[in-house]
């Protein structure tokens, strides 16, 4: 499937290892990994940032292979999950940055067009998360209050 707002059809991505078990050379216990995840979440890192830190510093390639659960599920079970999903959060953050840019550069018509595309993606993802139940049914994206959501 192609991209939403670009003509690209790229499918490149990283390939997961075939074996779903933890590597034999890894000596970290699942309890240590869960403690590390909780510690990083308290610092304010997002689930994907936690995965990158664990991969780069501890050599934990896949958290699910070690613990049996993904990072977000571990955070949810410990009550540390973010209130809005990470992809929606990043899109709102991008929209706030573009809106701030447009306040300084009023003639930037391409920026205005890109803001419309970003906000349409926000509305689409929000509609999905409402149907799945990750967002409350009365949740609504408003550009005026968006900066308070990401701070």
NORJOGI-V737028 format. One line per field, one symbol per residue. ss: DSSP state (2 for helix, 1 for strand, 0 for the rest). psi: psi as a letter, one per 30 degrees, with the letter a starting at -180 (. if undefined). burial: 1 if it has 24 or more other ideal C-beta (glycine too) atoms within 12 Angstrom, else 0. A space follows every 10 residues. Layout:
ss: ???
psi: ???
burial: ???
//
This chain:
ss: 0000000000 0000000000 0000000002 2222222222 2200002222 2222222200 0022222000 2222222000 0000022222 2222222222 2222000022 2222222222 2222222222 2200000000 0000022222 0
psi: klleglfkgk gklkkklekg lkkffkgkle eeeeeeeeee effgkleeee eeeeeeefgj ekeeeeffll eeeeeefggg klekleeeee eeeeeeeeee efeeifgiee eeeeeeeeee eeeeeeeefe efgfklfgkk kkfegeffef .
burial: 0000000000 0000000000 0000000100 0011011101 1000011001 1011000101 1111111001 1101100001 1101110111 1101110110 0000000000 0000100110 1110110010 0001100010 1000010011 0
//
